[in-house]
Amino acid sequence: MEPREYAATRALEDHYWWFRSARAFIDDLLAGEALGGVRVLDVGCGAGKNAAWLSERGARVVALDASRQGLSLARGRGLRALLRADANRLPLASGAFDLVLSVDLLECSAVDQRCAVNEMARVVRPGGRVLLWAAAFSWLASEHDRAVHSTQRVTLAGLKALAHGAGLEVERATYFYRLLFPALAGRKLLSRLRPAAARPRSDLRPLPPAIDALLYRLCQWERRRLGPRAPRLPGTTAAVLARRPA
């Protein structure tokens, strides 16, 4: 990720519609389970909001990232269990966590997807779960992807194959942002008509409050109306929740 994108993420991830809805979708994947005392590893924690959110729910979270800048921002959220490491080679004991979370990491250019998922499966305990969340469909790549070094967008089938290849049993698999998919996909495709910027910039910019609220409400509607149904209906994000066999 370009350095300025960490600052943009930190400025927006508490209230921006996409981040708020992502946390709600993740909670749905976890079926809203209680996290008190659960040992969680957040691989690719970025600026730290997801790790802080899980900590607020009582989880014992270790936030891991390869970026000093990201970890510095995470520390500013009051997180103390921070680890700078490569997702492809986790310096952690096997079976040390109950839940391993990876949000918008696997599409990053520096990540070997197979190695990273195998490592996540290794450090989760038997019976524990791994949650994989990644940007979907390579044909949606845009300037935003260049700014955040996202060069390996996935499909749901590909994400499931990575989980199965690591010896995990898939419990839930679906796309998200399905309701907004036509609009978001069209916007990304239209953005390709602009000349390529020398310094790519992501889509992370403040929106008028009314638009931000509308987009969030549409995601809430998707949660209520679609939920886990129609998992193959396309969305801009693919997600898999898988369990390590006991």
N, C-alpha and C positions, 0 to 999 in steps of 0.2 A: 504494500500500500504506500502511495506517495505520502511523505511526512505531513503535508497539510491536511490530508484526509483524516488522520487521527484526530486532529483538532476539530474538524468539521463534525466528525462522529460524536465526539465528547459533547459538543455544543447542542446537538440535536437529539441524542438517543434517549433522553428522559421523556420527551413529549412529542417527538415527530411521529406522524401517523404510522409509518412503516415499522419503526422499532416497537411502538406500543402494540401494534397488531401482531408482530412476530412473537412477542412474549406471550400474548394471549393464545396464539396458535400452538406454541410450544407447550403451554399449560394444558391445552386440549390433548395433545399427543401423550402427555404424561397422565392424562385422565384426572388432573387436579389432585394428584396424590399428595399426602403430607410428606414434607421433606425434613422434618425435625430430626437432626442428628445424622442425616444421610450424608455419606462422603461423596462429594461431587468433584470431578475434574472438568474445568472449562478449558478446552484446548483451542487456542487462538482467541483469547479473551478480548483482544483489542483494547478499547478504552474502559472496559470493565463493568458496563451496566448489567449485563446478564449475570455475571458472577455476583454483583451486589444484590440484584433482585433475588437470586437463589439464597444468598446469605440472609436476607431479610425474612425469608420463609423458614429459616432455621437450619438450612443445610450447612455442612462444614465444607467449604469450597476452597479448592486450590485453583488459582487463576494462572494459566500458562500462556506465554506468548513469546515469539522470537524477537519482538521489538522492544527496545528499551523505552522508547517514547510511549508505546501502548501501556507498558507496565507502570510507567510513571503516572499516567493518567488514571490507571486503575488504583494505584496507591492513594491518589487524591480522593477516591471514593471511600476510603477507610479500609480497603482490603489489605490484609497483611500476609496471607499465605500466597505469595507471588513467586513464580518460577520462570526464569528466562531459559527457553529450551526450544529445540527443533521438533516439530510435530512428527517428523519422520523417525526420530530416535528419542523416545521419551525416557528420561533418566529416572524412572520410577519403578517401584517393585511390582511384580505381577500380582493381580488380584487385589490391589490396594484400594479400589473405589467401588462404590455401589452404583454410581451413574457417571458416565462420561458424556460430555456435551460438546459438540462441534458445530458452531454456527458460522456460516460463510467463511469457512477455512478451506475446504477441499477443492474449491475452484481456483485457489491462489497458485500462481506460477511456481512458487518455491516448494510446493507440496507434491510429494509422490503419493497419489491417492491410495494406492494399494498398501504401501508401507505405513502410512498414517492410520488407516483403518485397522490394519493388523495390530499396530501398537495400541490403539484404543481398546481393541478386543483383549489384548494381553493384560492391560492394567486394570480392567474391570473384573470384579470377582465373579465366580460361577454363580449364576442366577441374577447377576447384575445386568444393567442395560446400557446400551450405547445409542445416543440420539445424533443422527447425522442430518444436517440442514445445509443445502447448497443451492446456488443459483442454477436455474434450469435452462436448457436448450442453447447450444452453441450459436445458433443463428440469431439469437437475441443479443449477442455481444455488441457493445457500443462504447462510446467514449468513457462512460462510467466504468466499464470493465477495465479499460486501460489505466484509469486513475487508481483503481484499487487492486491492480495486478491480478485481475480475475480472467484467466486464460483457459480454464478447464471446466466450463459449465457442464452440467450433468443431465442425464435423464433419470426418471424414476427407476427404470429397469437397470440402468447402470449403477445407481446407488444401491439397489437391492443386491446386485451381483457382487459389489464390493463387500457388503455385509456378509453374504453367504460365503464368499471367498475367505473371510476372516474367521469362519466357523461360528457365526452368529445366526440366531433364528429370528427372522423378521416377524414382528408382531403387528406393526402398523406401517403403512407406506402410502403416501398421498402427495399430491401437489397442493400448494397454497397460493393465495391471490388468484384464485380461479375466476371469481366474479369480475375482477378488474383486468383479467388477462388480455382481452382484445384491445383495451385502451392502452395498457402499459406496453404491450408488444408493438402496437402501432406507433407509439411515441418513440420507442427505441429504434425502430426501423426508419422512421422519418429523420431521426437525428443523424443518420448516416449520410444524409444529403448535404450536411454542413461540411465545409473543409475541415480536415483533421487539425486539431490544435497542437501547437508545439508542446504545450504542457497540458495534458488531458485533465479535465475536471469532472468530478463525479456529479451525480444527481442530487447530492445532499445539500440542499439549500432551503432556507425557511420558506414556507408557503403562507399565503393569506390564511388567517385562522379559520375562516369559514370553509375553505377548500380542504384544509387539513382535517377539520372535523368531519366533513362529508366523506372523505376517503376512509377515515377510521370507522365511521358508521357502516359503510359498505362492507368493510372487512368483518365487522360484528354481525352483519346480516349473513354473510357467508358462513360464519361459525354456526349461527342458529339454524340456517336452512339446509346447508350442505353437510356440515360436520364431517364425519369420516366417510360419508357417502360419495359416490362418483369419484373415487380416488384417481381414476385415469383422466378425468377432465383436466385439461392442461392448465398450468399456472406458472408463474415466474420463479417459483421456488419448489424444489423437491425435498421431501423429508422422509426419513425412515427411523423408526424406533425398533431396535433389535435387542435380543437377550442372549447372553452367553449361557450355553447349556449348563445346568447344574451338574 
